[in-house]
Amino acid sequence: MTGDASTDPVRDAPPWRVVDLPGLGPIEVRDSGPATGARNQPTIMLLHGWTTSADLNWCRSYGPLAGWRGGRTRLVTWDHRGHGARGLRTGTTTDLNDLADDAAAIARALGIEQVVAVGYSMGGAVAQVLWRRHRDLVAGLVLGATAARFAVADRQRQDFDMIGRGVGTSRLLETVGCGGPAWRYARWLGDRRAGGSASTGDAVFDKWAWQETRAGVLSRVLAAGRDLGRFDSTGWLNGVDVPHAVLVCEKDETVPTVRQRELVAALPYPTVHRMAADHAACVTRPELFVPALTEALDAVLPSE
């Protein structure tokens, strides 16, 4: 999206840079650059949610985080594999292990030694897997609007089963040039399942948000969603040995609040930061989300 400072949702975003990932090729990454005057400060790695892009998930947070702690903390984010306009299209699979390994590869390519992984929704699951697979990289975790398992109730299992069945169909439609219609059908089906379309009340922003979403490769997005339905970290989360915080959305129906509380209970010593908001809090309620996020980061990051 383009526009002046009053309309451009990514006006405060870190700049894009291209990094090359061995075996996968180039990817565009938002990177504020190495922090100045802040020794031993881990990089904040922002991991976005399912179907969205990095910019859509974090656009309300870029500005506040850029100025947090005097702007002396490095911010890094990107579109997950298959997501958004810039997510990797290479690699043969798209599952949570892939997304976590991509994150580790990006950190290595940028020369980053340690990160605080901030994951929202699916990004929270990616952050958990990142800690499990690349423990030397992760200095802390902030897990927002997420869970240790997602497909628990019958309706949730049905939803993830439907997502899984859509992978092959959408891939076939993409091969014959019908990716756009496939996205429109997926959106209609999702709105119907949710009982209405999602809206911020800002038509210009909503149009941009849909463009960010449909820029992804639907078959890969659905593949990531299918794996999200299989995810279950309840058996190993109690081993988390780095500082960690949880952001709980108390009015969430997408990742039900009960699942977020289950995550809190599964972790050994989390700080908990609650918001009276639904799953879209990172976009629609920045006045609640951003303070909770910075409080969580303060609880996880070493003091200056």
C-alpha positions in Angstrom: 0.0 0.0 0.0 1.2 3.5 -0.7 0.1 6.8 0.7 1.1 9.6 3.0 1.9 9.1 6.7 -1.8 9.3 7.7 -2.9 6.4 5.4 0.1 4.1 5.0 -0.1 1.3 7.6 3.6 0.4 7.1 5.1 3.8 7.2 7.0 2.9 10.4 8.2 -0.5 9.3 11.8 -1.4 9.2 13.3 -1.4 5.6 13.4 -4.5 3.4 16.6 -6.2 2.7 17.4 -9.4 0.7 19.2 -12.3 2.3 20.1 -15.5 0.7 19.2 -18.8 2.4 21.3 -21.9 1.5 19.2 -24.3 -0.5 16.2 -22.0 -0.6 17.3 -18.9 -2.3 16.7 -15.2 -1.6 14.0 -13.8 0.7 13.1 -10.2 1.6 13.3 -9.5 5.3 12.4 -6.4 7.2 15.4 -5.5 9.3 16.0 -2.4 11.4 19.7 -3.2 11.4 22.1 -3.9 14.3 21.2 -2.2 17.5 23.5 0.7 18.5 24.5 1.3 22.1 22.8 -1.8 23.4 25.3 -4.5 24.2 24.1 -8.0 24.7 20.6 -7.2 23.6 18.9 -10.0 21.7 17.1 -9.2 18.4 13.3 -9.1 18.5 12.1 -11.6 15.9 8.5 -11.0 15.0 6.6 -14.2 13.8 3.2 -13.5 12.2 0.0 -15.5 12.3 -1.6 -17.9 9.8 -2.9 -16.5 6.5 -1.6 -13.0 7.2 1.7 -11.3 6.2 4.3 -9.8 8.5 3.1 -6.3 7.7 -0.5 -7.1 8.3 0.2 -8.7 11.7 2.7 -6.2 13.0 1.9 -2.9 11.2 0.4 -1.4 14.4 3.5 -2.4 16.4 6.3 -1.3 14.1 6.3 2.4 15.3 6.0 1.7 19.0 8.7 -1.0 18.9 11.0 1.2 16.8 11.0 3.8 19.6 10.9 1.3 22.5 14.0 1.4 24.7 15.2 4.4 22.8 15.2 2.5 19.4 18.2 0.5 20.5 16.7 -2.9 19.8 16.9 -4.7 16.4 13.6 -5.7 14.8 13.4 -8.5 12.2 10.4 -10.0 10.5 9.3 -11.5 7.1 6.5 -13.3 5.4 6.4 -17.0 6.4 6.9 -19.6 3.7 4.0 -19.4 1.2 2.5 -16.3 3.0 2.1 -12.8 1.7 3.8 -11.5 -1.4 7.3 -12.1 -0.1 7.2 -15.5 1.6 9.4 -18.2 0.2 8.0 -20.2 -2.7 10.8 -22.7 -2.6 11.1 -25.8 -0.5 9.0 -28.9 -1.0 6.9 -28.7 2.2 5.3 -26.0 4.3 4.9 -27.1 7.9 5.8 -25.6 11.3 9.2 -27.2 11.3 10.0 -25.6 8.0 8.9 -22.2 9.3 11.0 -22.5 12.4 14.0 -23.7 10.3 13.5 -20.7 8.0 13.6 -18.4 11.0 16.9 -19.9 12.1 18.4 -19.7 8.6 17.4 -16.0 8.4 19.0 -15.3 11.8 22.2 -17.0 10.6 22.2 -15.2 7.3 21.9 -11.9 9.2 24.7 -12.8 11.6 22.3 -12.7 14.6 23.4 -14.8 17.5 20.3 -14.7 19.7 16.6 -13.6 19.4 13.6 -13.1 21.5 11.0 -14.9 19.4 7.7 -13.0 19.5 5.0 -15.2 17.9 1.4 -14.3 17.3 -1.2 -17.1 16.8 0.5 -19.5 14.4 3.6 -17.5 14.9 3.4 -18.6 18.6 3.6 -22.2 17.6 6.5 -21.4 15.3 8.3 -19.7 18.2 7.8 -22.8 20.3 9.2 -25.1 17.6 12.0 -22.6 17.1 13.0 -23.0 20.7 12.8 -26.8 20.6 14.8 -27.1 17.3 17.3 -24.3 17.7 17.8 -23.7 21.5 21.1 -21.9 21.1 19.4 -19.2 19.1 16.4 -18.4 21.4 17.0 -16.2 24.4 13.4 -15.6 25.2 9.8 -16.2 24.1 6.8 -14.0 23.9 3.7 -16.0 22.9 0.6 -14.0 21.9 -3.0 -15.2 21.2 -1.7 -18.7 20.7 -1.8 -22.2 22.1 0.0 -25.4 22.9 -2.6 -27.3 20.7 -5.2 -25.9 18.4 -7.5 -28.8 17.3 -9.2 -29.9 20.6 -13.0 -29.5 20.3 -15.0 -31.2 17.6 -15.6 -28.0 15.7 -11.9 -27.2 15.7 -11.0 -30.7 14.5 -13.6 -30.4 11.7 -12.2 -27.0 10.7 -8.6 -28.3 10.5 -9.8 -31.4 8.6 -11.4 -29.1 6.0 -8.2 -27.1 5.8 -6.2 -30.2 5.1 -8.6 -31.4 2.4 -8.3 -28.1 0.7 -4.5 -28.4 0.1 -4.7 -30.7 -3.0 -7.7 -28.9 -4.5 -6.1 -25.5 -4.2 -2.8 -26.8 -5.6 -4.6 -28.1 -8.6 -6.5 -24.8 -9.2 -3.2 -22.9 -8.9 -1.6 -25.1 -11.6 -4.4 -24.1 -14.1 -4.2 -20.4 -13.2 -7.2 -20.2 -10.9 -5.4 -19.2 -7.7 -7.4 -16.0 -7.4 -10.8 -17.7 -7.6 -9.6 -20.3 -5.1 -8.7 -17.5 -2.6 -12.1 -15.9 -3.1 -13.8 -19.2 -2.3 -11.6 -19.8 0.7 -12.5 -16.3 2.0 -16.2 -16.9 1.4 -16.0 -20.3 3.2 -14.1 -18.8 6.1 -16.5 -15.9 6.5 -19.5 -18.3 6.4 -17.9 -20.5 9.0 -17.1 -17.5 11.2 -20.6 -16.1 10.8 -19.6 -12.9 9.0 -16.6 -11.2 7.4 -13.8 -9.7 9.4 -13.6 -5.9 9.2 -11.7 -3.1 11.0 -14.3 -0.6 10.0 -11.8 1.1 7.8 -12.5 0.2 4.2 -9.1 1.3 2.9 -7.3 -0.7 5.5 -9.5 -3.7 4.9 -8.8 -3.7 1.2 -5.1 -3.5 1.8 -5.4 -6.4 4.4 -7.2 -8.6 1.9 -4.5 -7.8 -0.7 -1.8 -8.8 1.8 -3.6 -12.1 2.5 -4.4 -13.2 -1.0 -0.9 -12.4 -2.2 0.1 -15.7 -0.5 0.0 -19.1 -2.2 -3.2 -20.7 -0.9 -2.1 -24.3 -1.1 1.0 -23.5 1.0 -1.0 -21.4 3.4 -3.4 -24.3 3.8 -0.5 -26.8 4.3 0.7 -24.7 7.2 -2.8 -24.6 8.6 -3.1 -28.4 8.3 0.1 -28.8 10.3 -1.1 -26.3 12.9 -4.1 -28.6 13.5 -1.6 -31.4 14.3 0.5 -29.3 16.6 0.7 -30.3 20.2 3.5 -29.0 22.5 1.9 -30.0 25.8 4.4 -32.8 26.2 7.5 -30.7 26.1 6.6 -27.1 26.9 7.5 -27.6 30.6 11.1 -27.8 29.5 11.3 -24.2 28.3 14.4 -22.9 29.9 14.5 -19.3 28.7 12.5 -16.3 30.0 9.0 -16.4 28.5 5.7 -14.4 28.6 2.2 -15.0 27.3 -0.2 -12.5 25.9 -3.8 -13.7 26.5 -6.7 -12.3 24.5 -9.6 -12.7 26.9 -12.3 -12.4 24.2 -10.7 -14.7 21.6 -12.9 -17.1 19.7 -10.4 -17.9 17.0 -7.8 -19.4 19.4 -10.2 -19.8 22.3 -9.1 -18.2 25.5 -9.3 -21.5 27.3 -6.5 -22.8 24.9 -4.4 -19.8 25.7 -4.8 -20.4 29.4 -3.9 -24.0 28.9 -0.6 -22.7 27.3 0.1 -20.7 30.4 -0.5 -23.7 32.6 1.9 -25.8 30.4 4.8 -23.4 30.7 7.1 -23.5 33.8 7.2 -19.8 34.9 5.5 -17.5 32.4 4.6 -13.9 33.1 1.0 -13.3 31.8 -0.3 -10.2 30.2 -4.0 -10.1 29.6 -6.1 -8.0 27.2 -9.9 -7.6 27.0 -9.7 -8.1 23.2 -10.4 -10.7 20.5 -8.0 -12.5 18.2 -7.5 -9.4 16.0 -6.1 -7.3 18.9 -2.8 -6.8 17.2 -4.5 -4.8 14.4 -7.8 -3.6 15.9 -6.8 -2.8 19.5 -3.3 -1.5 19.4 -4.0 0.6 22.5 -4.3 -2.7 24.4 -2.0 -4.9 22.4 1.1 -2.7 22.2 1.4 -2.0 26.0 0.9 -5.7 26.7 3.6 -6.5 24.2 6.2 -4.1 25.5 5.4 -5.2 29.1 6.0 -8.8 28.0 9.3 -7.9 26.3 10.4 -6.0 29.4 9.7 -9.1 31.4 11.7 -11.3 29.0 14.6 -9.1 27.9 17.5 -8.3 30.2 17.3 -4.8 31.7 19.5 -2.2 30.2 
